[in-house]
Amino acid sequence: MSDTQTLIDNRPPSVAALFIDRVAATPNGEAYRYPVPSASGSGPDDWKSLSWGQASERVFAIAAGLIALGVRPEERVALSSATRVEWVLIDLGVMCAGAATTTIYPSTNAEESAFILADSESRILIAENAEQLAKARETREGLPELAHVVVIDPAGVEPAEGDPEGWIITLAELEAQGAELLAKTPDAVTERVSAITADQLATLIYTSGTTGRPKGVRLPHDNWSYMA
């Protein structure tokens, strides 16, 4: 039997388990490198790195924060954001909480975004900024399942009349709630990860909607584990 076949046959049951294994193997290795504004305030961006250990701290804080908000296994957490390092960390955090990431293109209009949120029965929306938050506010009355909106970049986000108390929190606040939960219950996330099965929903990807209403594709953890 080839080494590749052996790896396939013995693949972990989930993306979350794969992530934890990688962190344990190379905690100080570089996991991600991402652009940040230059220190001089002009010129090209600088680059910043996250080690696997540093990434794990944030991923676990996000996962624990979602658990603290009441997110249960396989419940959907929608993510509407452009490509950025937080997107990756949030996606892993959602899966480490045992939940499923529901993707929304940031260019999707408010009506189509609301359709995806309602059709997926998403409990949480993680919105990149005030622009993405505004879409959820516009359609909130038709989204009774949407319990919270977590904003990655809170610049320009102000309380609005009609916002339920605690409906909007920042990503930093979510991570702080997660850190608090982990301080009290250190195994909160690892217990969720150990309970994930290969056929458990990991991702719900919607089409762009250019040929009609967006259609969701269900991908279990085993799809991603097999590819990895």
HELIX and SHEET records of a PDB file:
HELIX    1   1 ASP A    3  ASP A    9  1                                   7    
HELIX    2   2 VAL A   15  ALA A   25  1                                  11    
HELIX    3   3 TRP A   52  ALA A   68  1                                  17    
HELIX    4   4 VAL A   85  CYS A   96  1                                  12    
HELIX    5   5 ALA A  110  SER A  120  1                                  11    
HELIX    6   6 ALA A  130  GLU A  138  1                                   9    
HELIX    7   7 ARG A  140  GLY A  142  5                                   3    
HELIX    8   8 LEU A  171  LYS A  184  1                                  14    
HELIX    9   9 ALA A  188  ALA A  195  1                                   8    
HELIX   10  10 HIS A  221  MET A  227  1                                   7    
SHEET    1   A 2 GLU A  30  VAL A  36  0                                        
SHEET    2   A 2 ASP A  46  SER A  51 -1                                        
SHEET    1   B 7 ILE A 168  THR A 170  0                                        
SHEET    2   B 7 HIS A 148  VAL A 151  1                                        
SHEET    3   B 7 ILE A 124  ALA A 127  1                                        
SHEET    4   B 7 ARG A  76  SER A  80  1                                        
SHEET    5   B 7 ALA A 100  ILE A 104  1                                        
SHEET    6   B 7 LEU A 201  TYR A 206  1                                        
SHEET    7   B 7 GLY A 216  PRO A 220 -1                                        
END                                                                             
